[in-house]
């Protein structure tokens, strides 16, 4: 088998497809279709595009319900399941906390108590009125954000499209969210490294992946430090404060969207993460705040 590789950029990240096939034209057509779908998902759910589903819903907050399609309803059902599974910590209305936390500001600054309180007051998935055909945010200023599931969902869609094109061997890497379509062309599993959360371009461990997915949530993607303390972008919707118990948690699961949500929920659960992950029956690896490995 020959190997077809394609890199591309979407969702503010670099991505790579590695597909093994006898016919490179088939692999190329599959990659083109998959990339187009990733960009479709980005356009549909990006909060930065005024014409996206997300923006239409957020702009209508406090007003009338917005009609949604089956794909959006399915993502909302999954987000609802994650909300219940996490006892409310995984909340797709919590993106409003970015109004208080600016991780690009120089010099960095902690938000004031009033800023945090104002943002927390707008969080509340249980208040959202939604069904299979519509969604309404009941209060002005509320928002939803599919960022917690969007890229992982896109990785699963890429795998599905490649399988539909007849490919059975490949690896999808969407900005670190990994989905194996099948083993390498010679039958060997893919060796996937886990990024070291403190050492650039280094791996802290690795997994052999012949099928399924791997996703990591960590405190190193967006953060700042003040007085030697790290403040990351994973924010507890109850307190408005960043998590601090883990440097990162990686999860292996059949679907990337499940691996990603489990990793994020585990980061939010902090000390309760091991019992949660073990209950899900997933393989996982955590890097604790002191750098020690847990699994």
Backbone bond lengths (Angstrom), bond angles and torsions (degrees), N, CA, C in turn:
res aa  C-N    CA-C-N  psi(-1)  N-CA   C-N-CA  omega(-1)  CA-C   N-CA-C  phi
1 X - - - 1.462 - - 1.521 110.93 -
2 X 1.306 115.52 147.08 1.453 121.52 174.89 1.527 108.86 -95.21
3 X 1.311 115.64 159.63 1.463 121.08 -179.35 1.517 109.81 -114.97
4 X 1.317 115.71 126.29 1.462 123.13 177.69 1.525 108.23 -106.60
5 X 1.318 117.46 127.17 1.464 122.12 178.93 1.520 109.87 -120.31
6 X 1.305 115.45 138.70 1.461 120.75 179.35 1.521 108.99 -142.82
7 X 1.324 116.97 127.21 1.462 121.21 173.82 1.524 108.79 -108.04
8 X 1.304 115.78 151.26 1.468 120.20 177.61 1.524 108.38 -160.74
9 X 1.313 115.00 166.29 1.462 120.74 -178.81 1.529 109.92 -120.56
10 X 1.309 115.56 134.36 1.463 123.21 175.77 1.516 107.20 -164.62
11 X 1.329 116.60 161.57 1.469 121.00 176.56 1.528 111.70 53.28
12 X 1.326 115.86 35.45 1.472 122.74 176.43 1.519 112.79 60.60
13 X 1.336 117.25 31.75 1.467 120.54 -179.54 1.523 109.79 -151.00
14 X 1.334 115.60 161.94 1.453 122.09 175.45 1.522 109.54 -93.39
15 X 1.330 115.87 137.71 1.457 121.19 -176.57 1.524 110.66 -128.16
16 X 1.333 115.58 159.67 1.462 119.85 178.84 1.523 110.42 -144.97
17 X 1.326 115.32 138.45 1.456 122.73 172.10 1.516 108.17 -114.20
18 X 1.319 117.22 134.82 1.462 122.74 174.69 1.517 107.16 -127.56
19 X 1.317 116.38 109.12 1.455 121.87 -172.11 1.524 110.15 -121.52
20 X 1.331 116.61 131.38 1.463 121.68 177.38 1.524 108.58 -102.51
21 X 1.334 116.36 130.50 1.461 120.57 -178.23 1.522 110.03 -158.14
22 X 1.320 115.63 156.99 1.458 120.47 174.37 1.522 110.71 -74.11
23 X 1.326 115.40 -34.20 1.469 122.14 -176.19 1.527 109.13 -112.65
24 X 1.321 117.50 112.88 1.453 121.39 -178.66 1.524 112.58 -67.65
25 X 1.320 117.51 -26.13 1.461 119.69 176.90 1.527 110.58 -66.34
26 X 1.331 116.10 -38.53 1.469 120.17 177.18 1.530 109.56 -64.20
27 X 1.317 116.60 -45.28 1.468 120.48 179.13 1.520 110.98 -61.98
28 X 1.316 116.64 -40.26 1.466 120.66 -179.39 1.523 111.16 -66.44
29 X 1.317 117.00 -41.89 1.470 119.84 178.47 1.528 111.03 -65.14
30 X 1.338 115.96 -39.39 1.461 119.61 177.83 1.523 110.58 -63.90
31 X 1.332 116.63 -43.94 1.465 120.49 -179.92 1.524 110.81 -63.33
32 X 1.334 117.26 -42.61 1.470 120.29 179.52 1.523 111.05 -61.22
33 X 1.341 115.88 -44.25 1.462 119.77 -179.78 1.523 111.13 -66.02
34 X 1.328 116.73 -39.70 1.458 121.18 -179.39 1.527 111.44 -66.63
35 X 1.319 116.35 -44.36 1.469 120.57 179.82 1.520 110.32 -63.68
36 X 1.328 116.32 -41.10 1.461 119.86 178.19 1.528 110.75 -60.33
37 X 1.338 117.01 -36.86 1.458 119.63 -179.25 1.518 111.78 -72.53
38 X 1.333 117.54 -36.34 1.467 120.06 174.96 1.526 109.77 -59.49
39 X 1.313 116.17 -43.92 1.468 119.99 -179.07 1.525 111.25 -70.00
40 X 1.340 116.62 -31.39 1.463 120.01 174.76 1.527 110.51 -64.23
41 X 1.325 116.36 -45.18 1.462 120.89 179.41 1.528 110.31 -63.10
42 X 1.324 116.45 -41.89 1.467 119.67 177.78 1.519 110.94 -59.29
43 X 1.336 116.80 -47.92 1.467 120.59 -178.30 1.522 111.61 -64.90
44 X 1.315 115.78 -35.33 1.463 119.83 -176.45 1.518 112.86 -73.57
45 X 1.337 117.49 -35.49 1.464 119.58 -171.75 1.528 114.89 -116.38
46 X 1.316 118.41 0.96 1.464 119.94 179.98 1.526 111.35 -66.30
47 X 1.313 115.96 134.15 1.460 119.30 176.02 1.517 111.75 -78.31
48 X 1.338 116.93 -7.37 1.460 121.01 -178.37 1.526 112.94 -91.10
49 X 1.328 117.90 -7.21 1.462 122.12 -179.89 1.525 109.72 -106.21
50 X 1.319 116.33 126.93 1.455 120.01 -177.60 1.522 112.72 -66.32
51 X 1.347 116.52 -23.68 1.458 119.59 -177.33 1.528 113.00 -94.82
52 X 1.319 118.25 7.86 1.463 120.96 -178.90 1.527 110.89 -79.56
53 X 1.322 115.61 160.65 1.459 121.10 175.34 1.527 109.90 -59.18
54 X 1.321 116.12 -42.82 1.466 120.69 -179.47 1.522 111.06 -59.11
55 X 1.316 117.10 -47.44 1.468 120.46 -178.68 1.522 111.57 -65.56
56 X 1.323 117.22 -39.50 1.468 119.62 179.27 1.526 110.60 -62.55
57 X 1.324 116.23 -41.09 1.462 119.82 178.46 1.523 110.53 -65.61
58 X 1.317 116.99 -45.97 1.465 120.78 -177.17 1.525 112.22 -67.27
59 X 1.324 116.53 -38.09 1.469 120.07 178.90 1.525 112.00 -65.90
60 X 1.320 116.38 -24.35 1.466 120.64 -178.64 1.523 112.75 -92.54
61 X 1.316 117.54 4.62 1.474 120.64 -177.69 1.524 110.77 -53.99
62 X 1.319 116.03 131.85 1.454 121.49 -178.51 1.504 113.52 86.28
63 X 1.329 116.40 -5.48 1.457 120.95 -178.89 1.517 111.74 -116.16
64 X 1.316 114.66 -140.17 1.462 120.62 -175.77 1.525 111.72 -76.97
65 X 1.328 115.13 159.49 1.454 120.98 176.63 1.527 110.09 -69.16
66 X 1.329 115.29 152.29 1.463 122.68 178.80 1.521 108.47 -109.23
67 X 1.325 116.01 134.15 1.467 119.61 179.54 1.531 109.41 -71.65
68 X 1.330 115.63 142.15 1.460 120.95 178.99 1.526 109.35 -128.83
69 X 1.332 116.27 159.81 1.458 120.62 179.82 1.530 110.50 -98.59
70 X 1.341 115.42 -179.03 1.466 120.09 -175.70 1.524 112.41 -63.18
71 X 1.338 117.09 -38.81 1.463 120.42 -178.94 1.519 110.80 -63.07
72 X 1.317 116.38 -45.44 1.464 120.60 179.40 1.523 110.99 -64.95
73 X 1.328 116.29 -40.79 1.464 119.85 178.71 1.525 111.09 -62.24
74 X 1.339 116.79 -37.69 1.466 119.95 179.04 1.520 110.76 -65.71
75 X 1.331 117.89 -40.67 1.459 120.82 177.53 1.527 110.71 -65.32
76 X 1.324 116.94 -37.95 1.459 120.13 178.09 1.531 111.18 -66.44
77 X 1.329 116.72 -39.17 1.463 119.35 177.06 1.523 110.55 -62.19
78 X 1.318 115.96 -40.59 1.465 118.64 179.38 1.536 110.33 -66.93
79 X 1.330 117.16 -43.07 1.462 120.31 177.75 1.518 111.17 -60.95
80 X 1.328 116.66 -36.20 1.460 121.25 177.59 1.528 110.55 -64.94
81 X 1.337 116.87 -40.94 1.462 120.93 177.02 1.529 110.88 -62.89
82 X 1.331 116.23 -41.81 1.469 120.23 178.95 1.522 110.96 -65.11
83 X 1.330 116.74 -37.57 1.461 121.16 177.88 1.521 110.07 -60.75
84 X 1.326 116.00 -45.32 1.464 119.88 -179.99 1.523 111.30 -67.72
85 X 1.325 116.50 -42.32 1.462 121.34 -177.42 1.528 111.62 -64.55
86 X 1.324 116.32 -30.98 1.469 121.08 -177.01 1.520 113.24 -96.80
87 X 1.328 117.02 8.57 1.467 121.24 -176.68 1.528 110.63 57.25
88 X 1.325 115.13 38.00 1.458 120.54 174.58 1.514 116.18 89.91
89 X 1.323 118.72 -2.59 1.467 119.95 -177.80 1.527 112.32 -76.15
90 X 1.332 117.71 -31.39 1.463 121.38 175.04 1.523 106.12 -90.10
91 X 1.321 115.97 102.52 1.462 121.04 -171.96 1.520 109.39 -133.89
92 X 1.325 118.01 114.31 1.468 120.41 -175.86 1.526 112.36 -75.63
93 X 1.340 118.04 1.42 1.464 119.40 171.37 1.527 112.10 -96.02
94 X 1.340 117.09 2.24 1.470 119.89 -174.73 1.521 113.35 -83.77
95 X 1.338 117.84 -0.89 1.458 119.82 178.76 1.520 113.46 -61.05
96 X 1.328 117.51 -17.67 1.468 120.64 178.52 1.528 111.70 -62.45
97 X 1.330 117.57 -17.13 1.463 120.21 179.32 1.524 112.15 -63.89
98 X 1.346 117.40 -19.93 1.462 118.70 178.30 1.538 111.21 -67.31
99 X 1.323 117.37 -15.12 1.470 120.13 175.14 1.527 110.20 -68.07
100 X 1.319 116.27 -27.24 1.464 120.21 179.15 1.521 111.98 -94.09
101 X 1.349 116.01 -31.99 1.465 120.62 -176.13 1.523 110.32 -105.87
102 X 1.312 116.54 115.69 1.468 121.93 177.90 1.525 107.95 -112.25
103 X 1.345 116.32 102.01 1.458 120.42 -176.50 1.530 112.72 -84.71
104 X 1.324 117.22 2.79 1.464 120.88 177.07 1.534 111.71 -106.41
105 X 1.304 116.39 -7.38 1.461 119.74 -174.85 1.519 111.23 -68.43
106 X 1.333 116.42 138.63 1.465 122.77 174.93 1.515 109.22 -126.62
107 X 1.329 118.06 123.71 1.469 125.91 -7.37 1.526 111.07 -72.29
108 X 1.321 118.11 156.97 1.465 120.68 -179.44 1.521 111.44 -65.35
109 X 1.327 115.19 153.90 1.467 119.76 -178.74 1.522 109.35 -146.51
110 X 1.313 116.27 138.38 1.455 120.61 175.88 1.526 109.79 -75.06
111 X 1.330 117.89 143.29 1.461 119.94 178.59 1.520 110.96 -70.26
112 X 1.310 115.41 152.94 1.454 119.76 176.82 1.515 111.42 -78.26
113 X 1.305 116.12 163.59 1.465 121.26 -178.72 1.518 111.51 -60.77
114 X 1.325 117.28 -37.92 1.467 120.48 179.85 1.523 111.28 -67.32
115 X 1.339 116.84 -39.15 1.467 120.54 177.61 1.525 110.73 -61.63
116 X 1.324 115.67 -46.11 1.459 119.81 -179.83 1.530 111.11 -63.74
117 X 1.304 116.50 -43.36 1.463 120.40 -178.59 1.525 110.76 -62.68
118 X 1.331 116.50 -40.31 1.460 120.20 -179.59 1.519 111.33 -64.61
119 X 1.341 116.23 -39.71 1.464 120.34 179.77 1.528 110.84 -70.73
120 X 1.327 117.21 -44.96 1.465 121.14 -178.86 1.524 110.72 -60.47
121 X 1.323 116.59 -34.55 1.464 120.93 -179.25 1.528 112.51 -63.46
122 X 1.328 117.15 -19.62 1.466 120.88 -178.77 1.526 112.87 -97.10
123 X 1.336 117.20 2.34 1.463 121.40 179.64 1.525 109.41 -92.79
124 X 1.321 116.44 136.35 1.461 118.17 177.66 1.516 112.86 167.69
125 X 1.315 116.30 82.28 1.463 119.70 179.45 1.529 111.69 -59.55
126 X 1.315 118.07 -35.44 1.465 120.42 -177.61 1.534 111.95 -65.32
127 X 1.314 117.42 -19.26 1.462 120.33 178.56 1.528 112.44 -82.89
128 X 1.327 116.63 -17.28 1.460 120.34 -175.89 1.524 110.15 -69.35
129 X 1.321 115.87 135.25 1.464 122.08 179.52 1.528 107.84 -99.07
130 X 1.314 116.26 113.38 1.459 118.10 -175.86 1.525 111.56 -146.79
131 X 1.323 114.06 156.88 1.457 121.51 178.48 1.527 107.04 -146.90
132 X 1.321 117.61 -168.26 1.463 121.22 179.39 1.523 112.19 -71.53
133 X 1.319 117.02 -12.51 1.475 119.31 -175.40 1.525 114.95 -124.38
134 X 1.322 118.62 -10.63 1.467 118.94 -177.69 1.527 111.34 -154.64
135 X 1.334 114.78 162.93 1.466 121.63 177.15 1.520 108.83 -145.71
136 X 1.322 115.11 138.71 1.466 120.56 177.65 1.518 110.25 -134.68
137 X 1.327 115.90 126.47 1.461 121.85 172.00 1.527 106.77 -88.40
138 X 1.328 118.62 118.99 1.465 120.91 -168.65 1.524 116.01 -72.41
139 X 1.347 116.68 -21.13 1.466 117.61 -175.26 1.519 111.79 -125.15
140 X 1.315 116.00 141.44 1.468 121.62 176.23 1.522 109.08 -57.72
141 X 1.320 116.18 134.55 1.459 120.80 178.98 1.509 113.65 98.86
142 X 1.330 117.72 -17.10 1.456 120.08 176.40 1.532 110.14 -70.61
143 X 1.325 115.90 155.45 1.460 121.39 179.58 1.525 109.36 -145.03
144 X 1.331 115.12 157.47 1.453 119.84 163.54 1.523 107.29 -116.59
145 X 1.307 115.70 157.71 1.461 121.78 -178.78 1.531 107.64 -146.84
146 X 1.332 115.93 119.42 1.462 120.62 -179.38 1.529 112.28 -87.08
147 X 1.331 117.36 10.26 1.458 120.92 -177.22 1.518 114.30 -58.60
148 X 1.320 117.26 -26.20 1.458 120.39 -178.21 1.516 114.44 -77.21
149 X 1.340 116.84 -11.15 1.468 120.17 -179.12 1.524 112.79 -133.86
150 X 1.332 118.21 -14.06 1.461 121.21 -170.47 1.513 115.52 -62.46
151 X 1.339 117.43 -50.59 1.469 120.14 -176.21 1.524 110.47 -68.87
152 X 1.314 117.10 -38.64 1.458 120.40 178.93 1.537 110.90 -66.68
153 X 1.323 116.08 -40.10 1.465 120.02 175.70 1.524 109.98 -61.53
154 X 1.327 116.84 -40.42 1.463 120.68 178.63 1.527 111.14 -62.80
155 X 1.332 117.43 -39.21 1.471 120.40 178.17 1.527 111.15 -61.90
156 X 1.322 116.54 -40.62 1.465 119.68 177.15 1.525 111.32 -66.65
157 X 1.322 117.12 -37.13 1.464 120.87 177.58 1.531 110.49 -64.51
158 X 1.320 117.86 -39.68 1.466 121.03 177.62 1.521 109.71 -59.45
159 X 1.322 117.18 -45.77 1.461 120.75 179.70 1.527 110.74 -61.25
160 X 1.311 116.92 -42.89 1.465 121.02 179.84 1.524 111.22 -61.60
161 X 1.331 116.42 -44.05 1.463 120.53 -179.01 1.528 110.80 -65.15
162 X 1.316 117.21 -40.69 1.466 120.09 178.38 1.531 110.94 -64.41
163 X 1.320 117.18 -40.70 1.461 120.66 177.10 1.522 110.58 -63.77
164 X 1.322 117.19 -38.81 1.461 121.16 178.91 1.527 111.68 -64.90
165 X 1.330 116.25 -25.33 1.471 121.13 176.74 1.533 111.90 -87.02
166 X 1.318 116.01 4.69 1.452 119.61 176.18 1.508 115.64 90.66
167 X 1.316 118.31 5.61 1.466 121.12 179.44 1.525 110.21 -82.64
168 X 1.321 116.22 141.04 1.463 121.16 -178.30 1.527 112.73 -127.43
169 X 1.318 116.70 2.75 1.467 120.88 -178.50 1.532 108.34 -139.07
170 X 1.329 116.85 118.54 1.456 118.33 178.56 1.515 112.48 176.69
171 X 1.295 114.44 166.04 1.465 121.39 179.24 1.517 108.66 -133.87
172 X 1.320 115.03 130.19 1.462 123.11 177.29 1.521 107.84 -106.14
173 X 1.323 116.61 127.66 1.462 121.11 177.06 1.522 107.95 -127.55
174 X 1.325 116.38 99.32 1.461 120.84 177.96 1.522 108.76 -100.83
175 X 1.304 115.06 89.20 1.457 120.58 177.58 1.508 113.87 57.18
176 X 1.344 116.77 35.89 1.460 120.72 179.43 1.512 114.31 100.04
177 X 1.335 117.24 -12.38 1.460 120.76 172.62 1.526 107.28 -88.93
178 X 1.326 116.42 119.61 1.461 122.23 -168.29 1.525 110.93 -110.49
179 X 1.330 115.51 136.52 1.462 120.87 172.01 1.530 108.43 -136.52
180 X 1.314 116.14 121.63 1.456 121.48 176.97 1.520 109.06 -88.60
181 X 1.332 116.35 124.96 1.457 120.83 176.58 1.525 109.28 -76.51
182 X 1.298 116.03 -29.99 1.456 124.91 179.15 1.514 106.38 177.89
183 X 1.322 118.48 -178.21 1.469 120.04 -179.87 1.525 111.51 -69.28
184 X 1.312 115.87 178.06 1.466 120.55 172.98 1.528 110.01 -59.73
185 X 1.318 114.91 165.00 1.449 119.27 -178.97 1.516 113.71 -58.02
186 X 1.335 117.69 -26.99 1.470 120.85 179.74 1.530 112.19 -92.71
187 X 1.335 116.39 6.75 1.460 120.40 177.10 1.510 115.53 93.30
188 X 1.331 117.88 -11.35 1.469 120.54 179.35 1.529 110.17 -73.60
189 X 1.328 117.42 149.33 1.463 119.14 175.51 1.522 111.09 -72.36
190 X 1.298 115.78 161.07 1.458 121.42 173.30 1.522 108.84 -79.51
191 X 1.308 117.75 138.67 1.458 122.01 174.56 1.514 107.31 -97.90
192 X 1.323 116.49 112.60 1.460 121.75 -175.02 1.524 109.36 -110.33
193 X 1.313 116.92 120.55 1.453 121.05 -179.83 1.518 112.38 -82.04
194 X 1.325 115.53 147.54 1.462 122.37 174.98 1.519 107.81 -98.99
195 X 1.294 115.84 120.03 1.469 120.74 -177.71 1.524 111.79 -58.29
196 X 1.327 115.00 133.89 1.469 119.70 174.57 1.527 107.73 -71.99
197 X 1.335 117.92 124.32 1.466 119.68 -175.52 1.526 115.08 -71.04
198 X 1.339 117.20 -8.42 1.458 118.66 -178.65 1.532 113.68 -125.82
199 X 1.326 118.42 -13.66 1.464 121.82 -177.81 1.528 108.86 -116.38
200 X 1.300 116.91 115.97 1.461 121.99 -176.74 1.533 111.04 -63.01
201 X 1.332 116.44 138.31 1.471 123.72 176.72 1.528 112.42 59.55
202 X 1.316 116.85 28.13 1.470 120.96 177.19 1.526 109.41 -125.07
203 X 1.329 114.86 153.42 1.464 120.73 177.71 1.521 109.30 -108.58
204 X 1.317 115.66 141.85 1.462 119.91 178.72 1.529 110.69 -94.16
205 X 1.328 116.78 -20.99 1.466 122.13 179.40 1.523 107.31 -171.07
206 X 1.325 116.79 -175.53 1.447 120.81 179.21 1.518 111.31 -154.23
207 X 1.325 115.56 159.54 1.455 122.43 177.42 1.522 109.01 -126.35
208 X 1.327 116.51 145.41 1.455 121.64 169.14 1.520 107.50 -90.83
209 X 1.338 115.19 125.26 1.455 120.27 -174.13 1.525 109.36 -129.89
210 X 1.327 116.56 112.72 1.461 120.86 176.05 1.522 111.02 -100.68
211 X 1.314 115.77 -25.21 1.455 122.47 175.71 1.517 107.63 -154.45
212 X 1.311 117.48 166.10 1.453 120.24 179.56 1.512 112.75 90.03
213 X 1.320 115.78 -159.02 1.464 120.37 -170.72 1.523 111.44 -144.08
214 X 1.316 114.37 159.83 1.463 122.28 175.97 1.522 108.60 -139.24
215 X 1.313 115.87 131.90 1.466 120.57 177.42 1.523 109.16 -138.86
216 X 1.312 115.08 149.82 1.466 121.82 -178.00 1.517 110.30 -126.75
217 X 1.309 116.00 138.54 1.458 122.47 171.52 1.516 106.92 -119.60
218 X 1.338 116.85 132.91 1.450 118.94 -176.48 1.509 113.74 -151.88
219 X 1.328 114.46 174.38 1.470 120.65 -176.14 1.522 112.96 -95.24
220 X 1.346 117.32 14.04 1.463 121.00 -171.55 1.528 114.09 -108.24
221 X 1.330 118.89 -5.03 1.458 119.72 -176.50 1.532 111.63 -78.10
222 X 1.321 115.85 -50.45 1.475 120.74 176.65 1.522 107.02 -135.82
223 X 1.313 115.19 120.28 1.458 118.99 -176.83 1.529 109.12 -164.13
224 X 1.306 115.30 168.21 1.461 120.82 166.58 1.524 107.71 -145.16
225 X 1.304 115.98 165.06 1.462 120.77 179.51 1.526 109.96 -123.34
226 X 1.297 115.30 136.89 1.464 122.64 175.24 1.528 107.63 -134.04
227 X 1.305 116.20 125.27 1.460 120.07 179.66 1.508 113.27 60.21
228 X 1.337 116.35 31.95 1.451 120.75 178.77 1.517 114.35 80.13
229 X 1.319 118.47 2.86 1.464 122.13 179.23 1.517 109.93 -106.67
230 X 1.327 116.02 134.49 1.464 121.69 -179.02 1.526 109.98 -90.48
231 X 1.341 115.23 134.73 1.454 122.84 175.52 1.524 107.23 -121.13
232 X 1.343 117.28 115.70 1.458 120.48 -174.16 1.530 111.37 -107.12
233 X 1.336 115.12 174.36 1.463 121.37 -173.54 1.524 114.27 -81.79
234 X 1.337 118.33 -4.62 1.465 120.16 177.91 1.524 107.34 -86.35
235 X 1.324 116.26 107.87 1.454 121.86 -167.72 1.530 112.03 -113.75
236 X 1.316 115.52 134.06 1.454 121.59 177.28 1.535 108.90 -73.69
237 X 1.338 118.87 121.18 1.464 120.28 -175.79 1.525 114.21 -68.59
238 X 1.324 117.26 -15.08 1.460 119.71 179.28 1.518 111.96 -84.51
239 X 1.332 115.18 -40.67 1.468 119.66 -177.10 1.522 112.24 -100.99
240 X 1.330 116.92 -21.14 1.460 121.17 -174.93 1.513 113.08 78.13
241 X 1.325 118.22 2.41 1.453 122.46 -175.56 1.530 111.73 -100.35
242 X 1.345 116.31 153.44 1.470 120.17 178.37 1.520 112.01 -67.81
243 X 1.331 114.89 151.02 1.459 120.01 173.70 1.524 108.87 -71.87
244 X 1.332 116.78 158.32 1.468 119.38 -176.22 1.522 113.52 -145.97
245 X 1.337 118.69 0.80 1.463 120.43 -173.52 1.522 112.95 -79.47
246 X 1.349 117.08 -30.12 1.462 122.56 -175.93 1.517 110.84 -126.71
247 X 1.336 115.79 145.50 1.456 119.92 169.48 1.524 109.77 -78.55
248 X 1.335 116.75 -39.05 1.458 120.92 176.55 1.517 110.24 -163.26
249 X 1.322 115.11 157.04 1.462 122.19 172.37 1.523 107.93 -137.10
250 X 1.340 115.94 128.82 1.462 122.52 178.09 1.521 108.87 -113.75
251 X 1.328 116.02 140.71 1.457 121.51 -176.09 1.524 109.99 -132.40
252 X 1.323 116.09 137.55 1.462 122.91 172.96 1.518 108.14 -105.62
253 X 1.346 116.14 130.62 1.456 121.59 -178.24 1.522 108.64 -152.63
254 X 1.320 119.09 161.27 1.464 119.67 179.66 1.525 114.06 -58.52
255 X 1.330 117.67 -35.79 1.460 122.04 -179.86 1.525 109.97 -115.94
256 X 1.323 115.49 145.56 1.465 119.68 -179.14 1.527 111.11 -67.68
257 X 1.327 117.01 -37.29 1.460 119.13 -179.28 1.526 110.35 -63.34
258 X 1.338 117.47 -33.99 1.464 120.55 177.40 1.525 111.01 -72.91
259 X 1.344 116.86 -42.18 1.468 120.19 178.00 1.517 110.70 -60.45
260 X 1.340 116.73 -44.26 1.455 120.51 -178.19 1.516 113.10 -65.62
261 X 1.333 116.56 -45.13 1.464 118.89 -178.87 1.522 110.94 -68.17
262 X 1.335 117.91 -37.57 1.469 119.88 177.10 1.526 111.01 -62.73
263 X 1.344 116.52 -41.32 1.462 120.08 179.22 1.524 111.15 -63.83
264 X 1.336 116.87 -42.97 1.465 120.51 -179.85 1.520 111.38 -67.18
265 X 1.325 116.64 -45.01 1.464 119.93 178.09 1.525 110.42 -59.56
266 X 1.332 116.42 -41.01 1.467 120.27 179.71 1.524 111.26 -62.68
267 X 1.328 116.90 -41.95 1.465 119.61 176.99 1.532 110.37 -60.35
268 X 1.325 116.51 -40.88 1.462 121.07 -178.88 1.529 112.32 -70.91
269 X 1.317 116.61 -31.61 1.467 120.43 179.85 1.520 112.48 -75.44
270 X 1.341 116.25 -17.00 1.463 122.63 177.99 1.538 112.07 54.30
271 X 1.309 119.81 -113.08 1.465 121.09 -173.33 1.531 112.94 -64.79
272 X 1.329 117.86 -22.22 1.458 121.48 -179.59 1.534 112.40 -87.42
273 X 1.322 117.39 2.87 1.459 120.82 -176.50 1.538 113.83 -58.69
274 X 1.334 119.90 -47.68 1.475 118.91 -177.83 1.523 113.89 -57.07
275 X 1.313 117.30 -44.37 1.467 119.39 -178.87 1.526 110.46 -66.89
276 X 1.319 117.49 -36.73 1.463 120.82 177.32 1.524 111.01 -64.13
277 X 1.319 117.11 -49.32 1.465 121.01 -177.00 1.525 111.32 -65.76
278 X 1.320 117.01 -40.25 1.460 119.94 177.92 1.527 110.55 -63.08
279 X 1.332 116.43 -36.01 1.465 120.40 179.83 1.526 111.19 -67.98
280 X 1.331 116.51 -27.62 1.469 120.17 178.91 1.526 111.73 -79.01
281 X 1.317 117.29 -12.63 1.456 121.07 179.42 1.516 113.77 71.63
282 X 1.340 117.09 27.78 1.460 121.02 -178.87 1.527 110.50 -103.31
283 X 1.325 115.13 156.26 1.455 120.68 171.89 1.519 107.55 -83.81
284 X 1.330 117.62 137.53 1.459 118.96 -176.07 1.519 111.12 -151.18
285 X 1.316 114.08 161.45 1.466 121.72 175.69 1.518 108.12 -142.31
286 X 1.322 116.26 126.85 1.449 120.75 178.01 1.518 111.46 -116.44
287 X 1.316 115.07 144.42 1.461 121.77 171.16 1.526 106.41 -108.65
288 X 1.312 115.79 111.11 1.471 120.25 -176.51 1.526 111.28 -71.14
289 X 1.310 116.18 170.67 1.461 121.63 -177.90 1.518 111.94 -58.40
290 X 1.331 117.58 -29.74 1.459 120.59 -179.75 1.537 112.69 -89.18
291 X 1.344 116.30 3.58 1.473 120.62 178.14 1.494 114.80 92.44
292 X 1.320 119.14 -5.71 1.455 121.15 -179.83 1.527 110.21 -75.36
293 X 1.341 115.77 152.50 1.454 121.78 -178.95 1.524 110.60 -94.38
294 X 1.326 115.61 140.63 1.453 121.83 178.37 1.520 108.39 -133.85
295 X 1.351 116.53 142.48 1.465 119.49 178.39 1.527 109.75 -158.40
